[in-house]
Amino acid sequence: MIAGGGPAGAVLALVLARAGVEVTLLEKHGDFLRDFRGDTIHPSTLQVLDELGLARDLLRLPHRKAYEVGIVTDTGEIRLANLRGLPGKYDYIAFVPQWDFLNLVTSAAGTYPNFRLLMNSEAYDLIREDGAVRGLRYRDGSGEHEIRAALTVASDGRSSILRERAGLVPEDLRAPMDVVWFALPRNDGDRDDTFLRISSGAMMVAINRETYWQLAYVIPKGGFSALVSGGIDALREPVARLLPWLADRTGEIRGYDGVSVLTVALNRLRGWHRPGLLCIGDAAHAMSPVFGVGINLAVQDAVAAANLLAGSLRSGAPIPERTLHLLQRRRMTPTRVTQTAQRVVHNLVIRPALSSRFDPSVLPRDLTKVPLVNRLIPRFIGFGVRPEHVNVRESPPS
């Protein structure tokens, strides 16, 4: 039983169903169509999809490839990483709308008769018996229901209800920012890439969606009310200043009803499990948007969980807590290292930029020319600390 149809829950459901495990995946919404979500598919996730036979299908979807990572500053552009030359088939980041990714994964899972997807179904509590979790309670349009399971997986996001019901409280690592998401039309003469624009006092991410720009305006933590109090020009002005070629389109931002606010969280659980319960993805560790690796950490959690648990789940054997703890130990190291790197960027770049203390002239123009940096950063962005591979054979039930 998996609660939450995001990247972690969907991929775990697919790999388990493919291995012949009876799987039910609950998703509280009626579809996956929510625009302002992470959509960076890094080489580590592309490799997982390749191992599942889905990479070619993913790359048939509308997408853009990014071979380099860079920053646009007031004094010019900075090249941070060149992904060309990474080992394996995939030396780029694919920008794919997350709803397309989730539809692809759940559709593939749906080809197995032992997989069940329940949409519009919100998990709200755990079933406990004899000191262990034995399933969950959920509600849908017809009322409230129970599902019993040998293992319940909470992949219901950074505000996980099941995590709360289990009494698991994440350690807050204090992200310094929130993000205001909105969209503006894209014209043929605009630049082609996706990039971070940073200036002293302001930051914005621009994602090329072909017909429009998905924009992420970075604001100080808890600063949305102050932004709104300044009227809509308080949002239009930084767009025109940071991206002057969009200045003629800022009138399209008609009010704050058309924007979405991401309250950025950076946290992690000290313990990811209880008897009969496992947390993965954002429910176990909320990641900052820095490096765009949230989806990829979640997918790696899912693959590691499937590799460790598929055999026991298929046979119906009890899941020992030591196995859940082994999974936590395996995935805690990449979580800690990635979050530490994100905190370094928070402290050295984002906090100074938001407080008007950022000086881009202190940064090298091209970090790809620094040999050690050019080896480490692309691998870190592309594969992370401990990339996982699908080790569970396809074995659907007869």
N, C-alpha and C positions, 0 to 999 in steps of 0.2 A: 504494500500500500504506500503510495507516494502522494503527498499533498503539495501541490504547487507545480504548475506547468511551465516554469521558466526553463532556462538552459540546463540547469542541474537536473531538475526533475524529468524533463523530456528525454535527455540523453540517457539517464539511468534507466528509465522505463524502456527505452528502445533496446539497450544492451541486455537487460534482463529478459525482456520478451524474446529477443533473438536467441537467448540461451535456453529457452523453454520454460522460464519461470512465469507463473500466473501473476500478472501485474495489473493493478488498477491505478490510474493517474487521475487525480482530481485537479481541476482548474476552476477558480471561482468566477472567471469571466466567461462570456459567451463566445469570445474569439480571442485571437492573439494580437489584434490590431490596435496597438498603442504606440503612437509615433515616437514619442520622446523617450527612447530606450537605447541602451548601448547596442551597437551593431558592428563592432569590430571583430572580425573572425581572424585570429592570428594563425601563423603556421602550425602551432601545436594542435589547434582545433581542426584545421584543415586536414592534418595528418590523421586524426581520430576519424573524421568523416571518410577519409580515403579507406581506412581499415574497415569501416562499416559499409563500404560500397556506395557512399552518398556524395563524395566530393564532386564528381562530375555533374551530378544533378544540382548541387548547390551552385556551381559555377555556370550553369545554364540560366540561373535566375539573374535578373538585373543586378549588377554589382559594379563596383569600381575597385581597382587594385592600387595599393600604395606601396611602392618599393622603397620609399625614403620617409623619414620622419623629420620634420623641421619646425622652426618657430619663425614667425614674422615679427620683427621689432621695429621701433622707430628709426633705428640706424641701419636696417637691412635685414637680410634673412640669415638664419643660423641652421646649418645642417647638423642634426643630432645623430642620425643613424642611417646607414645604407644597408638594407636587408638583402640586396643581391649577393649571391654567394653563400647564403645560409645552406647548410646541408639538407638533403632531401628534395622533394618535388616542389615545395612551396617556399618561395623566398619573397613573399609579399603579405600584406594585410589586406583581406577582402572586406570591403564595406558592403554589408548585406542587411537590409531591414530585418530587425529581429523577428517580426511576425512571419517573414518568409522562412527564416531559419527554423522557427518552431513548427510551422506547418509542415515543412519538409520532414523533420525528425518524427513528429507524431504520426504523419501519414505513413512513414516507413514502419513505425511500430504497429500501426493498424493493419498491416498485412499479416500479422501473426494472430491466430485465433485466441491465444492466451493473454492478449492485451485488451484492456477496456479503458476508454477515455470518457470521463464524466465532466462535461462542461457545465457552467453555471452552478457549480457545486463547491461550496465553501466549507472547508474544515474549520470547526470551531472548538473542539475539545478532544481529549484523549480518553480511551477506555482503559481503565486500570484494574488489574486483578492480581492478587498475590504478590504485590510489590513490583509488578512489571506492566508495561504498556502492551495491550492486546489488540489495539486497533484505534479507530477514531470515530468521532461523530461529525456529520456534516449536514448542511441544509441546502436544499435546492427549491425550485418552484413548487414542488409538491409537498414540502414539509421537511422534517428532520429524520435522519437515518443513521444507522451504525454499519461500519464494516470492520470485521475482525481480521487480523493478519498476524503472521509470525513476526514480521518486522514492519514498523511504521517509519517512514522517512519524511522528515520535515524539510522540504525545499521551498517553503512558502515565503521566502524573501526576508529582507532586512527587518521587517516588522512582524516576524513570524509569530502567529498565534499559538501554534503547537509548542514552540520553544518556550513561550511564556507559560503555557499550561503545565509544562514539565518543570518549571521553576529554574530554568537555565537563563542566566543574565549575562550578556556580553560585556566585556571590558571595553570602555569607551576610550579610543585613542585620539579623539578630538581633532576632527577635520576643521580647517579654518574657513571653509567656504561653502556656499550653496550655489546652485546653478539655475538660471532662468532660461528655459527653452522656448523658442518660437521659430517661425519660418518666414522667409521673404522670397519673392520670385527670383529666379535665376535667368539672366540674359545670355545670349550667345557669346558676347564679348567678355564675359567674366573669366577669371582664372579657373583652371581646371581642377585643382587639387583640393584636398581636405587639409586644414592647417590650424595651428594655434596662433592667434594674434595677441601679442602681449605688449603693454605699455606701462609706464609708471602710473599706477592708479586704476588700471582697467585691464581685463583679459576677456577674450572671446574665442570660442572654437567655431570654425565654419566647416560644415560637412556638406559636400557637394552631393545633392540628391537628384542630379540631372535637370529637373524642371524647377527646382527650388533649392534654397539654402536652408539647411537646418542649423540654427545658430544657438550657441550656448554661452550666455553672458554670465561670467563668474562674478559673484558678489560676496561680500563678507558674510560669515556665518550669522544667520538670523537677520540678514539685512533686507529682506523682501519688503517688510512693512515700510521701512524708510524709503525704499525705491518707489513704492506706490504713492507715498505721501508727496513725492516730488512731481506727480503727474506723469502722463505718458511720455512727455519730452525727456524725462529722466532716463528712459530706456532708448528713445530714438537718438539722443545726442551721442552716447558712446558708440552706437552702430556707425553713425556718420563719421565720427572721429577716427575710429579704429579701421573701418572699411569704407573709405570715402567713395569708392565706386558703387556702393549701395546707398549713398545718401539720397538719391532721387527716389528710392523705394521705401524709405522709412515711414512715409505716410500710410503704408499698408499695415503698420502696427497701430491698430485702432483703439486698443484698450487692453487692460490687463486680464480681461476675461479670455483672451486668445493666447495666453502664455501658460506654461506649465512650470512649476517650481520643483526641482529635485533637492530635497534636504539631504545633503551629502553626509554619509556616515562612514566612519572608519572604526571598526570594532572587530572583536573576535571572542568566541567562547573559550573559556579555559577547558571545559569538558563538553564534547560534542554529542554525548550519548547518555541514555538511561537504559535499563533493561527493556529491550523491545523497541527502543526508539533511537534514531540516528538523525542528526542535523547535518546538512551539507549546503554548499553554495552560500548565498547571502545569509541564510539562516544561521550558518556557523561563523561566517566572517564577511562583514560588509566591506567592500573595497572602495577606495577613492577612484574617481574617474582618471586619475593620473596613469598614464601608459595605456589606458583603455583595455585593461586585462580582466575586468570583472567576469565577463562571459567565459573567458578561457580558464580561469581558476575554477569556476563552477563546473565546467565540462570535465576538467581533470579530476575533481572530486568524484564526479559521477562515474567515470571510467574506473578509478581506483576502487570505488565501492562495489561496482559490478564484478570486477576481477576477484575481490576477496569474498563476496557473499553469494555469487550465483550458484555455486555448487551446493551449498547448504540450503539455500532457498528452494532450489529445484527438488532436492531430495526430501524436503520437509523437516530436516534436522533443526533443532534449536540453534539460535544464533548466540554463541557465548559472548559475554561482554568483552572478553579479552580480544575477540576478533574486531569488535567495534573500536576498541582502544587502539588496536594495531593500525586500523585505518586512520584514526585521528593522528597518531604519531607520524604516519607517513605523510599526511597532508598538512600537518601543522608547520613543518619546516618551510615549505614554499609559501605558506600564508604569512608567516612571520617575516621572512626575507623580503617578500614583495611589499608588505605593509611598511617595513622599515625604509625601503627605497622610496615609497610614496611619501612618507613623513619627511625624508630629506628634501624632496622636491617642495613639499608644503613649506618647509622652513627656509629654504634657500631661494625659492622663486615666488611661490604664490603669496605667502605672507608679505614679503617686501613689495611685490607688485600691487597688492590691494591697499597697502599703506603708503603708496607713492614713494617707496624707497628703492625701487628696482632700477639698476643701471645695466643695460644690455651691453655696454661697451666692455665690461669686464669678462664677457664670455668669448671664447674663440669663435671665429666665423664658421669653422668647419671641423667639427669633432671627428669626422670620419677620417681625417688625416693624422689623428693621434693613434698609433698602432694598438696599444692595449685597449683603449676605449672603443676603437673600431671592431675589436674582436668581442668584447664583453657586452656592450649595449645591444647590438642587433640580436644576439643569442638570448639575452634577458627579455627583450621585447617579444621576440618571435616564439621562443619556446618556454620561457619561464625557468624556474629553478629545478623542477622535477617533472618533466613531461611524462604523461602516462600513455600506455598503448593498450589496445583492446586485446586481452589474452583469453577471452572467453569464446569458445567456439560456437558457431551457429548450430543450434540443436532444437528446432521447434518441435513441440509435441505432435504425435501422430493424430 
